[in-house]
Amino acid sequence: MTRGLLGRDGRPWSPRDEVPASPWWLIASYFIVICGSMCLLPVGLSATTKLAPRAFLAQMMSLWFLASAAAGGINAQLVQLYRPQTEIGYFAGVGAAVMGVGVVMHLLAPWVQRRMGGVK
């Protein structure tokens, strides 16, 4: 599979190459995204239904799906900043933001677990 993700000579494809990228990149990317969605969606929906007040269950489920739509909208705005000339800075910035959010979530995890009141 890795061989199909690279160019003909075994190195990653670049815009200067005459041979286009392998379609296996697209297939592998979709596979990773779908696997992540299949792991995250049931857990998030379960937590939402367990933690939401009964009177606001439908609204909380809607907010769960709205968060996904908002992420897509944010991504649509951020991708406008991408240019081949700024590729390294763009991906470094996105990566740093993701790692920063991950650290904040890790630090907030004990507080959130205390607030969950024993819901597993």
N, C-alpha and C positions, 0 to 999 in steps of 0.2 A: 504494500500500500504506500509506503514512504517513497518508493521509487516513482510511483505515479504522481506524487505531489511535487516532484522536482522537474526541472527541465530535462532535455535529452541527454545532456552531459553530466547529470547528477547534481548540479548546483541549483540553488533557488532561481526561479525565473525573475528577470528584471525587465523594466520597460525598454531597455536598449536591445533586448534579444529580438530576433526576427521570428522566433517560434512562439506562438501564444501560450499562455499558462494552461496547464492540464485541467480539464474539467473536474478532476478528482478533488481539487481544492474546494470547489463549490459544494460537492457532495459531502466531503468530510466536514466542512463548516456547518452545513445544515444538520448533519448527524449529531454534532456536538451540541448545537443549540437545542435540537429536539430532545436529546437525552437530558439536558439540564432542565428544560421545561417540564418533562415528565417526572423528574425528581422533585422539583420545587412546587409545582402547582398543587398536588394533593396535600402536601404538608401545610402550605399557606391557607388553603381552603379549610382544612381541618382546624387549624389554629383560629381562623376567623370565626368559624361557627361555634367553637368552644368558648371563646373569650368575649364575643359580642353580647351585649344585653339583648334579651329576647325581643324587646320592642324595636330594636334597631338592627336586627339580623340582616334584613334585605339591604339596608343602606351600607352596612359594613362589607357585605359580599360585593356590592357595587363598587365600593372604594378599592377593594382588592383588584378588581379588573381595571378600574380607572388608573391605578398605579402603573399597570403594564402599559396602558395607552399613553400615559404621561411620559414614561421612559422612552417609548417610541418617538414621541414628539420632541423630547430633549435631544435624542440621537439625531433626528432629522435636522435640528438646528446646529448641532455640533459638527456634523459632517460637512457643513458648508465652509468650515474653517480649514478643511484639508486641502492641501496643494502639494504636488510632488516636491516642491522646493522646501516645504516645511514639514515633511513627513516625519522626521525624527522627533521634532518638538511636539508635533500633534500627538503621536502615539505615546511619547514620554509623559505628556500632560494628562492624557486620558488614563494611562497606567498609574500615575501618581495619585490622581483623584480617586481611582478605584481602591488603591491600597489605603489611602487616607480614610475613606468611608469604611473599609474593612476594619481598620484599627479602632475607629470610633464605635462601630458595632460590637467589636470584641470587648471594649471597655464598658459599654452599656449593658452587656449580656447579664451580669449578676443583678443589676437593678431591675431589668425587665423580668427576669425569672422570679424575683421577690414579688413583683406586682402581679404576676400571673396567678397567685393564690393556689398553688398546687396543681394547676391544670397541666397535664402532660400531653 
